[in-house]
Amino acid sequence: MTRTAAGPLASTRLWDNPDAVRWYRAFCRKHPRYLQANAELIRHAALEPGLTVLDLGAGLGGTAVAALGAMGGQGRVIAVEPARAMRKAGARMADRRITWHSEIPDGCRPDRILCGAGIWQLTPLAEALSLLRDRLLPGTALCFNIPAMYLGEPDPPGGGRDPRLLELTARLAQGEPPAEAPESWEPLPDAAGMERMLRNAGFRAEGWDFSLRLTQAACRDWLKLPACSAPLLPGLTSKERAARIDAAFAQCDPRSWRWERWRGWTAWVE
């Protein structure tokens, strides 16, 4: 487990390899899930030219690039990505106005802290939120999003033979031992509990939500990410896991899809 000034981060082992970079990049090129999630995150972050933005769990830089665009290119982004392979790939792809770090730099006092699809990796979460609050001055904010399912809220069904997209993982689990939770996994609160944590940390939180369509193909390609496939199919190489996922997908209805609801908060410091 790696500790940063924001609190301990979940293990980066499954993200710190070239396979993670390759599968994540392929997913983002083929499917709009993270593009849409980033757009909503940026829309609720109230960015303006000249701000300093801290992007936690920056991945390959998608959120950071979107933040620069929202500021009209007039601002700077401090991208924090503890997984070395992801960080190196992101630094090659992203704008030079984005600086890359393995942890939050000492003395960093940003105008906004963004965390796109990754707040649950800060553990223990209540402590991490308090530490992030300590970095922010009045008038600044933390803005993050999270799939509502992670907070215990079921998604409404979509369409096709498998309108909740359960068949693919069920087929993969046949004959396999139960999937193990990540070593640093901490149960998340529900939405009300998240808001209590934010209040207790000293934030005034504004909640928001959005929904997107998640297709069977997107589910297939998302499962190929090592962070998803390694716990589900232990003991196999990344290539072997991908082949197993493709074989299971061939038995599913490719037209199936479901709604995926996301929760988000813009947490202000007053």
N, C-alpha and C positions, 0 to 999 in steps of 0.2 A: 504494500500500500504506500502511496506517495503523499506526503503532506505538503501543502502549499500554504501561503498566507491566507487562503480562503478556507482552509480546513483540509482534511484528508480527502483525496480523490480516490475513486474506485480504481482498482487495479487496471493498469494500462497494457498489461501483457498481451491481450488478444487484439489490441489495436496497433501495437508497436511491431508490425511486420509488413513486408511488401504486399502480402495477400490482402490484408485489410485495406490498404490504399487502393489496390486494384479493384476489389469488389465494391468498395464505397464509391469510388469514382464512376464505375460502370453503372451503379444504381442511380446516382444523381444525374447521369447523362440520359438515362432511359425513362426515368420516372420523376414526376414533379413534386413528390411528397415534401422533400426538404426545401425546394424552391418556394412552394406555397407557404410552408411553415415559416420560412425566413421572411417572406413578404409581410405576413401578418405580424411577426415579431417587430420588424422595423416600423411598420405603420403605427404600432402602439408605443413605440419608444420615444416619440416626440423629438426626433433628431433635427438638428439645424446646423448650418455651416459653422465650422470652427470648433466643434466639440472634440473632446478626447473620449474615445470609446474603448472600454475594455471588453474583449470578447472571450468568455470563458469556455473552454472545450471547443476550440476554434476549428478542429477537424482539418479540412483542406481549404478553409477560408471563405466558404460561401456566405456566412453571416457577415464576416468582416467586409467583403466586397460589397454586399448589399448595403451595409451601413455607410460606407464611403459614398456610394451612389446617392443615398438619401441626403447626405450632407453636401451634395453638389461637388464632391471631390475636395471640399475645403474643410479639412479636419484630419485627425489621425486615429488609427486603430492599433491598439496593443492586443495582439492575438496570443492567447495562452493555450498551449496544447501540450500536455505532458508526454504523449506518445511520440517518440522521436521520429518514427517513420512517417507518421501523418504530418508532423510539424515540418520536416524537410520537404515533403511533397508540396505542402501548402505554400511554403516560402518560395518555391520555384514557380508556382502558378499565379500567386496573388500580386497585387499592386505594391510598389516599393514604399508607399505611404503606410503600409501595414508592417509593423515590426513583430517578430516572432520570439516567443519565450516559452521555456518549459514550466515556469511558475510566475506568479504575479511579481513584477519588479518591486523592490523596496521603494517606499515613498510614493507609489502610484496613487493618485487621487483623481479618478476619472469623473467625467460628467455623467456618463452612463455606463452601467455594467450590463452586458447582454449575455444570456446563456440560452442558446437555441438547442432544444431537445437534448438536454444533458444535466439539468439541475439535480436529478436523482443521484448523480455520481459524486455529489458533495456530501460526505458523510462524516460525522452525524449532521444531519441537515440543519437542525436548529442552531447548532454551534456555527456552522458555515454561514448561515444567513446573518448572524450577529457579527461575524468577522467581516463580511462584506459590507454591512451597514457602517462599520467603523471606518471604512475607506471612503465613505461618501459624505459630502458636505450638503448643507441645506440647498434645496432646489435641484438636486441630482436624483437619479433613480436607478434601481435594479429592474430589468425587464427580462422575463423568461417565459418559456412555454413548455408544455408537457402533454403527451397523449392522455386523454381523460381516463382511459382504461387503466393506466398506471396508478390512478387515484381510486380505483375500484368502481368506476362508472362504466357499465357495459355500453358498447356501441350499438346503435340501431342497425337492423339488417339492411342489406342492399338488394342485389338481384342475382339471378342464376341459380343453378342447382345447389350452390353452397353460399348462401347470402350472408353468412358470418365468417367466411374464410377459415373454417376449422378443419376441413378435410386434409389439407396438405400436411399440417403438423401432425394430425392423427396418423396418417399413413407413415410418416417418418418415424413416429414413436413406436410403431409396431415391432415388437421383438427387441426393443432397446431398453436399457435401464432408464429410470426416470431422469429427466434433465435436472442438473444441479444449478442452484442459484449462484450467481457470481460470488466470489469469496467475500466481497465487501458489501453484499446486498443488505440494505436496511429497509424494513417495511415502510412504505410511504404513508403519510396521512391522507385522509380524504380532502376534498376541496375546502371544507370548513376548517379542518385542522391545519391546512396550509396557510389559510388566512390568519389563524391564531398565531402560528409561528412567525409570520411576517409582522403582525402587531407587536408580539413580544420582543422581536428584534429591533423595534423602533421605526417601522415603516408605516406609511399610509398607503394601503394597497388598493388598486383598482383592478378588478377582475374582468376578463374578457374571454371569448371563446370563438371558435370557428370549426367548420367541418370540411373534410375533403373526401374524395372517393379513392379507396384503396383497392386496386385490382388484384386478381389472382396472380398475374405475372409480377406485379410489384411485390406481393407477398413472397413469391418464389425467390426473387433477386435479393430482397431484404434478408431472407433466411440464410443466404450464402455468405453474409458478412460473418467473419470468424467469431465475433462476439455473440452472435446468435447460433451459428451452426456448431461450434465446438462443444458447448454444453449439451446441445441436443443430440449430437452424433459424436461422442468421444472416441478417441483412439484412431481417428481417420485423418488423412491429410486434407488440406483445403480442397484440392482437386477431387479427391474421393467423395468428400461431403457434397460438393457441387453436383457431381454425377448422381448421387443418391437423391438429391433434391429434384434434379431434372427428371429422373425416372418416376418419382412420386407425382410430380406435376403433370406428367403425361397421362396420369389416371384421373386427374381432376377436370372440372369444367373450366376451361380458360376464360369463359365469358362471365364467370362469377365475380362479384365485387361486393364491398361493404362500405358503409360510412365509417369514417374515423373522426371522432370529435377530439379537439384539442382544447385544453384550458391554458390560459395565460394570465399573468399578472404584471402590471406596472406598479412598482413599489417605490413611492416617493419618500424623500427625506425632507422634513419641514423644519 
